[in-house]
Amino acid sequence: MAADDGDPTKFAAAVYDSSSPSHPLLSKPSTSALGSPRRSDPESDPTQFLQISYNFGPRPFKDIPFLVLFNLLVLSTFAFGVFSIFHRNSDYGSSSSFTYDLTSSSCVKNSTFTKISDGYWASSSVMYAMLSSSDPVFDKDLIWTLVVTLILSVPFCFSVLLLLKHYTKQIVYVCLPLFVLFPIFFNLYWFVACTLSSSCSDAIPLAYRILVLVFVFLIIGIIVWIIVANWHRIELTIQIVGVASDALSKNLKLFVVLPVLTLGLLLYYAPIVVFLVFARFNGKFVPRELDGEYFCDWKEDSWVPAYYALAILTMLWSLAVMVEMQVYVISGAIAQWYFSMEDSMPKKCIRSSLRNAFGQSFGTICVSGLLICIVRVVRAIVDSAREENPQGIVNLVLRCCANALLGALDYLNKFTINFAAITGEAYCTSAKMTYELLRRNLLSAVFVETVSTRILTGIVFVLSAAYAVATWGVLKGVSNLGVDSYLVAILAWLLLIVVLAFFVHVLDNVIDTIYVCYAIDRDKGDVCKQEVHEVYVHLPISRSSRSSLIPNALNA
């Protein structure tokens, strides 16, 4: 905490000292409880006089070039996709109907009737055989279990939210030992069960079973070490999760809007997938030579690979845009709750955030999505190259440079979309103002409270594991699945984990948004939410700011 390194008043006075050109101000001078009024240099950055707060008024369009570029990609993908449907070759898949004609040196069709290839019939027969050979009892129990799990996941998430809001400390301290006990139980259970089962023990030798057992215990040891190393931050984490849960409980409509956005993305993907399928039908049969003999083979048109690249790029960028749009909507709704009085909270805050996200700030969301897409693709390429050729000094240097660049982009993107949702500024302006805002207030631009994410992930694992055990017990009692009951329980566990992971993702974004709102409050000397200040004031200050401000604080 900041109090451990000295008087926080002196640090605040040092960071607000405008005599240093390295600390420009973005807001008007105001008097706060931490020290004297701030002074500013009128010739510094003109954005220093902006009064940072939630922009409830009309917002101008920002980052229009990226908005136009994204729309061009989407329109091009759909236009060429429609063209691929009407321009398709109906002879695709009927290679047996074409033979090589020596006279014309080309492939000609034998008859006017299209004949489906034997490979198609073979694959259809195999699929039909697989479906007909499946166990109907297993399929029925699996479908019903997954449907019930999906239905129960909705009240399950609301129950977890209410428990975290009112009984955060009790939930965390009850689940902490289970973070270790559950993995130990499952590890020992599978080892003993596999040893007692003749089929399992024959399939997996004893040496391999012991190796897996020891490896899992090593992972459990790492989990214990993480808990012990972060034990001094548990209380602060509990308070942060409690505040975030309270804020999220005031915006429950987010749990309707966010899944609808995800469903909209899937519906948006559906025609693109159809276009990709029909794009393969664009081409013709051309003669090929193999060992002196000619045969007819399918050749796609030259534009088809380029269309595949265009469609995949559009899908990746659209996915990143949807993720950032969800963050934008969450940030806008939570910020309106934060900067509004308890009795005057806007009733259409989520609708307002959606309108801004699909309207004036859509270009900003496209910029953020593009950066995230680039970072993910480049990181995947770097990881793939490391696995294929891990040796060589050149590869090592390239990986270091790539990781440094990707880290810089992650650093730039952190909290930027949250700030843009609050103020309506452009992407670059939001990134700059966010960095300056957090630096002036001795707050880290890359750290809020990572322990909260780990604890929430652990709670999700414990609750979903308990549900999986209960599901297995019910299946054992009411069905005759036998060993297959383990598989059904595992699939139900995975489905519930996916739903709860979405809940954790939303809660993490709420924590980040409240962090930015708290920084804005602290920068202006205001207190919009007293309960938030009482918690977030205990967050550790930025290490870089701490090291640069110690001399100034001591001199003061």
WOPE-V406765 format. One record per pair of residues at least 24 apart in sequence whose ideal C-beta (glycine too) atoms are under 8 Angstrom apart, sorted by the first residue. I is the first residue (numbers start at 1). J is the second residue. D is the distance in Angstrom with one decimal. If there is no record, write none. Layout:
# WOPE-V406765
i: [I;I]
j: [J;J]
d: [D;D]
This chain:
# WOPE-V406765
i: [1;1;1;2;2;2;2;5;5;5;6;6;7;8;9;9;10;10;10;11;11;11;11;11;11;12;12;13;13;14;14;14;14;15;15;15;15;15;15;16;17;20;22;23;23;24;24;25;26;26;26;26;26;26;26;27;27;27;27;30;30;31;32;32;32;33;34;47;47;47;50;51;52;52;52;52;52;52;52;53;53;53;53;53;54;54;54;54;54;54;55;55;55;56;56;59;59;59;59;60;60;61;61;61;62;62;62;62;62;62;62;62;62;63;63;63;63;63;63;64;65;66;66;66;66;66;67;67;67;69;70;70;70;70;70;73;73;73;73;74;74;76;76;77;77;77;77;77;77;78;78;78;80;80;80;80;81;81;81;81;81;81;81;81;81;82;84;84;84;84;84;84;84;85;85;85;87;88;88;88;89;89;89;89;90;90;91;91;92;92;92;92;93;93;95;95;95;95;98;98;99;100;100;100;100;105;106;106;107;107;107;107;107;135;137;137;137;138;138;138;141;141;141;141;142;142;145;145;145;145;145;146;146;146;149;149;149;149;149;150;150;153;153;153;153;156;156;156;156;156;157;157;157;157;158;158;160;160;160;160;161;161;161;161;162;164;164;164;164;165;165;165;165;168;168;168;168;168;169;169;171;172;172;172;172;172;172;175;175;175;175;175;176;176;176;176;178;179;179;179;179;179;180;180;180;180;182;182;182;183;183;183;183;184;184;186;187;187;187;187;226;230;230;233;233;234;234;236;236;236;236;237;237;237;237;239;239;240;240;240;240;240;240;241;241;241;241;241;242;243;243;243;243;243;244;244;244;244;244;245;246;247;247;247;247;247;248;248;248;248;250;250;251;251;251;251;251;253;254;254;254;254;254;255;257;257;257;258;258;258;258;258;259;261;261;261;261;262;262;264;265;265;265;268;269;269;272;272;272;275;275;276;276;279;279;279;279;280;316;316;316;317;317;317;317;318;319;320;320;320;320;320;320;321;321;321;322;323;323;324;324;324;324;324;325;325;325;326;327;327;327;327;328;328;328;328;328;328;328;328;329;329;329;329;330;330;330;330;331;331;331;331;331;331;331;331;332;332;332;332;334;334;334;334;335;335;335;335;335;335;338;338;338;338;338;338;339;339;353;356;356;357;360;361;361;361;363;364;364;364;364;364;364;365;365;367;368;368;368;368;368;371;371;371;372;374;375;375;375;375;378;378;378;379;382;410;411;411;414;414;415;415;415;415;418;418;418;418;419;421;422;422;422;422;434;437;437;437;437;438;438;439;439;439;440;441;441;441;442;442;442;442;442;443;443;443;443;443;443;443;444;444;444;444;445;447;447;448;448;448;448;449;449;452;452;453;453;456;456;456;457;457;460;460;460;460;460;461;463;463;464;464;464;464;465;467;467;467;468;468;468;515]
j: [538;539;540;442;540;541;546;541;546;550;550;553;553;34;34;35;553;554;556;442;541;545;546;549;553;441;442;553;556;549;552;553;556;439;440;441;442;545;549;440;552;552;548;439;440;48;436;440;50;52;433;436;437;440;523;51;52;523;524;524;525;525;522;524;525;525;525;429;432;433;433;524;422;423;433;437;520;523;524;339;422;423;520;524;335;336;338;339;422;423;422;423;424;336;346;356;360;361;424;360;424;359;360;363;360;361;363;364;420;424;425;426;427;363;364;366;367;426;427;363;363;363;364;366;367;370;362;363;366;366;317;321;363;366;370;310;313;314;317;314;318;310;314;272;275;307;310;311;314;271;272;275;275;303;307;310;271;272;274;275;276;278;279;307;311;275;275;278;279;281;282;304;307;274;275;278;282;278;281;282;281;282;283;284;114;281;284;285;280;281;283;298;117;120;285;296;297;298;285;296;296;287;294;295;296;287;286;287;284;285;286;287;296;484;479;480;481;481;484;488;475;479;481;488;488;491;471;475;488;491;492;491;492;495;467;471;492;495;496;495;499;495;496;499;500;463;467;496;499;500;255;499;500;503;252;255;459;463;500;503;245;248;249;503;249;241;242;245;507;242;245;246;249;238;239;241;242;245;238;242;459;234;237;238;241;455;459;455;458;459;462;463;227;234;455;458;462;223;227;458;461;462;220;223;224;227;461;462;465;216;219;220;223;217;220;465;213;216;217;220;454;451;454;449;451;451;455;449;535;538;539;449;451;452;455;535;538;448;449;452;511;535;536;452;455;456;507;511;535;514;531;532;535;536;452;507;510;511;514;507;531;334;337;338;510;514;334;506;507;510;337;345;333;334;337;349;350;350;329;330;333;350;506;506;329;350;354;326;329;330;502;506;502;322;325;326;329;322;326;322;318;319;322;318;315;318;311;314;315;307;311;308;311;304;307;308;311;304;373;376;377;366;369;370;373;369;373;368;369;370;372;373;376;365;366;369;369;369;372;365;368;369;372;417;357;358;365;509;417;418;421;509;353;356;357;361;365;417;420;421;353;354;357;421;506;509;510;513;417;418;421;422;509;512;513;516;356;357;421;422;510;513;514;517;418;421;422;513;516;517;513;514;517;528;529;532;517;528;421;421;424;421;424;420;421;424;426;417;420;425;426;427;430;417;420;427;413;416;417;420;427;409;412;413;413;409;406;409;410;413;402;405;406;406;406;446;445;446;445;446;445;512;515;516;509;512;513;516;516;513;513;516;517;520;516;516;519;520;523;519;542;542;544;545;523;519;522;523;541;542;545;546;549;515;519;522;539;541;542;545;540;541;542;543;542;540;542;511;512;515;539;511;539;508;511;504;508;504;507;508;501;504;497;500;501;503;504;497;496;500;493;496;497;500;493;492;493;496;492;493;496;539]
d: [5.5;7.8;5.9;6.7;6.7;4.5;8.0;7.5;6.1;7.7;7.4;6.0;7.3;7.3;5.5;5.9;4.0;7.8;5.2;5.9;6.9;8.0;7.5;5.3;5.1;7.9;7.0;7.4;5.6;4.5;3.6;4.7;6.0;7.7;5.6;7.0;5.7;6.6;5.8;6.9;6.6;7.6;7.9;7.3;6.0;5.2;6.3;6.8;5.5;6.1;5.6;5.7;6.3;7.7;7.5;5.5;5.6;5.6;6.0;5.9;4.9;6.4;7.9;7.8;3.0;6.9;7.7;7.1;7.6;6.4;7.6;7.3;7.9;6.5;7.1;6.6;5.0;6.4;7.2;6.2;7.8;7.8;6.5;7.4;5.0;6.2;7.7;4.4;5.2;7.5;7.2;5.3;4.5;7.7;7.8;6.2;4.3;6.9;3.7;6.3;7.6;7.7;4.9;6.7;6.5;6.2;5.6;5.1;7.9;7.1;6.8;4.0;7.4;3.3;4.8;6.8;5.1;5.3;5.5;5.4;7.5;5.0;8.0;4.4;4.8;6.7;5.6;3.5;5.7;7.5;6.7;7.1;8.0;4.5;7.9;7.0;7.0;4.9;6.9;6.0;7.4;6.3;8.0;6.2;7.2;8.0;5.8;5.2;4.6;7.0;7.7;7.4;7.5;7.7;5.2;7.1;6.8;6.7;7.4;2.8;7.8;7.4;7.3;7.8;7.3;7.6;5.9;4.8;4.4;7.3;5.5;7.9;6.9;7.9;7.2;4.8;5.7;5.5;3.7;5.7;5.6;6.5;6.1;6.2;6.5;7.8;7.9;7.0;7.0;4.4;7.2;6.7;5.4;6.1;6.7;6.0;7.2;6.5;4.6;4.1;6.6;5.1;4.2;6.4;5.9;6.8;7.8;6.5;7.9;4.2;6.4;5.7;4.0;7.6;7.3;6.9;7.1;6.3;5.3;7.7;6.7;5.3;6.0;6.0;5.3;6.8;6.4;7.2;5.3;7.5;5.2;6.6;6.4;5.9;7.7;7.5;4.6;5.2;5.7;6.5;7.5;7.5;5.8;4.1;7.5;7.7;7.8;7.3;7.6;7.6;7.0;6.7;6.8;4.9;7.8;7.9;7.5;6.8;7.3;6.8;5.8;6.3;6.0;7.4;7.2;5.8;6.8;4.1;8.0;6.6;4.1;5.3;5.4;5.1;7.7;5.4;4.0;6.8;5.1;7.9;6.7;7.0;7.5;5.3;7.5;6.0;7.4;7.9;6.2;5.0;4.9;8.0;6.6;7.9;8.0;7.6;4.6;6.0;6.8;4.5;7.4;6.7;6.1;6.3;5.9;7.7;7.3;6.1;5.2;6.8;7.4;5.1;7.3;7.8;6.2;7.7;6.3;4.5;6.7;7.3;6.9;4.9;7.6;7.2;5.1;7.3;7.8;6.8;7.4;5.4;7.3;5.8;4.6;4.9;5.8;4.3;7.8;7.9;5.2;5.4;6.1;5.9;7.4;5.4;7.1;6.9;7.4;7.7;7.9;6.6;6.3;5.7;5.3;7.9;7.8;5.6;4.5;4.6;6.3;7.0;7.7;5.5;5.9;7.3;5.5;6.2;7.7;6.8;6.2;5.1;5.3;7.2;4.7;6.5;6.3;7.1;6.7;5.1;7.2;6.2;6.2;6.5;6.5;7.7;6.4;5.7;6.9;5.4;7.2;7.6;7.7;6.6;8.0;6.2;6.5;5.9;7.5;7.2;7.9;8.0;6.9;6.9;4.7;6.7;6.5;7.8;5.6;7.0;6.1;8.0;6.5;6.7;5.7;5.2;5.4;6.7;7.8;7.1;5.2;7.9;7.1;7.7;6.0;6.1;5.2;8.0;7.8;7.8;3.6;7.0;4.5;4.3;7.6;5.8;5.8;3.8;7.9;7.1;7.1;4.9;4.6;4.8;6.8;5.4;5.1;7.9;5.3;7.7;5.2;7.0;7.7;5.3;6.8;7.6;4.8;6.7;5.8;5.7;7.1;4.6;4.6;6.0;5.6;7.7;6.3;4.5;6.4;6.5;6.8;4.3;3.7;6.6;6.8;7.7;4.4;7.7;6.3;7.3;4.3;7.3;5.4;4.3;6.5;7.5;8.0;6.5;4.6;6.0;7.9;5.7;7.7;6.6;4.3;5.8;5.7;7.2;6.9;5.5;6.8;7.3;6.7;7.8;6.5;6.1;7.2;6.2;8.0;7.4;4.9;7.9;6.0;4.8;7.2;7.0;8.0;4.1;6.2;6.5;4.9;7.8;6.2;5.7;7.5;5.7;6.7;7.4;5.3;5.2;6.6;7.9;6.3;7.8;6.3;5.7;7.9;7.9;6.7;5.9;6.0;5.6;6.8;6.3;7.4;5.5;7.7;5.6;5.1;4.8;5.8;7.7;7.9;6.7;7.2;7.3;7.1;7.8;5.4;6.8;5.8;5.6;7.1;6.8;7.9;5.9;6.4;5.3;4.9;5.6;4.0;5.8;4.8;7.2;7.1;7.6;5.4;7.9;7.1;6.8;5.9;7.9;7.5;7.5;4.2;7.3;7.2;7.7;7.8;6.0;6.0;4.8;7.2;7.0;6.7;7.5;6.1;7.2;5.7;4.6;6.3;7.4;7.9;6.3;6.4;4.2;6.3;7.7;5.9;7.4;7.9;6.9;5.3;4.4;4.8;6.1;6.6;7.1;6.9;5.6;6.0;3.5;7.6;7.9]
